[in-house]
Amino acid sequence: MIIALNNKCNLTKQEFLKYQEELGSLSTQNKLILCPTFLNIGHFDLKNVELGAQNVSFNDQGAYTGEVSAQQLQSEQVKYCIVGHSERRNYQQETDEEINQKIMRLLEQDIIPILCVGETKEEREKQLEKSIIEKELTIALANLTSEQKEKIIIAYEPIWSIGTGIIPTNDQIKEMFKNIKNMVPNNKVLYGGSANEENIVLLKEIKEIDGYLLGGLSLKPEKLKVFIEKLEN
Ligand code: PGA
């Protein structure tokens, strides 16, 4: 299983250094990936965890003020990078076409994209969730060879679950995973959205889940430890 930790825009340098000490004592048979802010990437120093980023420029290096390129991430030994998180789609108006370009830039640098897809509450109420995810996957994965496509980790994150404490029913998750795996049968698919040390008991019954993308819980090493223990036992 993959457990990816999305710190989002949290942790100052000092807080990150302390946090890292706590994460360093986590032991797990699963793969842990930490995605800190860009500024904390240079302070990353863990042996039991792999390094990820939360975003990348869709351009190569050049005159793009404020951007960070895939080459730069590569030079910091970043192995994974989240793309298409709903917060970026929403606040930065990121489009599926831009996300496709970001995936290209990452693959050129041998960085594995973690592609987030998910529907809003309104879209689910209108029963559009399946078509939304199909559209997001189709455009984001356009023009990739099947070998490139298979490298990508997909994270299904219903937007109405992110940071809300509400998770879909197991049947809703299973149905969506079935749809996603029909489209990309050879890809790892994670669940993200309010996964925590309590609901993991329920979530782990879903055999289709290949791992988790954790936001809020990533900032609480003690609870994360309980999450991992419950997942593994
Ligand atoms: P959450 O965030 O676990 O706090 O809901 C997940 C995510 O946004 O990746």
Residues whose N, C-alpha, C, O or C-beta is under 5 A from the ligand:
A	BS01	PGA	N6 S161 I162 G163 G192 G193 S194 A195 L213 L214 G215 G216 L217
